[in-house]
Amino acid sequence: MSRHGKFCPNCGSNSIKWLIPQMGSIWDCMDCGYHGAVVIEDEELAQEIRKKYLKKEAEK
């Protein structure tokens, strides 16, 4: 089953919310702290980003 929606461009998480709609497209990620205007809508791309992010975090 495919998830649809918005994903964080930094970590691939779908725990991203639209922050202050009056300011335009500003998004905030609950997982990595990303704050910006860009989001990913492609689930496959988001999964690849998520894998790379988690691998990088595990190496820290």
C-alpha positions in Angstrom: 0.0 0.0 0.0 1.5 3.3 -1.0 1.5 6.3 1.2 0.6 9.6 -0.3 1.5 13.0 1.0 4.4 15.2 1.8 7.8 14.0 2.9 10.8 15.8 4.3 13.6 16.5 1.7 16.3 16.2 4.4 15.3 12.8 6.1 12.4 11.4 4.0 10.0 11.4 7.0 6.3 11.9 6.6 6.2 13.6 10.0 6.2 17.0 8.3 3.6 19.7 8.9 2.7 22.9 7.2 3.9 25.7 9.5 2.1 29.1 9.4 -0.1 28.8 6.2 -0.3 32.5 6.0 3.4 32.7 5.3 3.1 30.5 2.2 4.8 27.1 2.0 6.9 26.8 5.1 7.3 23.2 6.4 8.6 21.8 9.6 9.9 18.2 10.1 9.2 16.6 13.5 12.0 14.0 13.0 15.1 16.0 11.9 14.2 19.6 12.5 14.1 20.6 8.8 12.5 24.0 8.3 11.9 25.2 4.7 9.8 25.6 1.7 10.7 22.4 -0.2 8.9 19.1 0.4 9.0 15.8 -1.5 5.8 14.3 -2.9 7.4 11.2 -4.5 7.3 8.3 -2.0 10.0 6.2 -3.7 12.4 9.2 -3.6 11.5 9.9 0.1 12.3 6.2 0.9 15.7 6.5 -0.7 16.4 9.8 1.2 15.2 8.1 4.5 17.6 5.1 4.0 20.6 7.5 3.4 19.6 9.7 6.3 19.3 6.8 8.8 22.6 5.3 7.6 24.3 8.7 8.1 22.7 9.1 11.6 23.8 5.6 12.6 27.5 6.5 11.7 27.5 9.4 14.1 
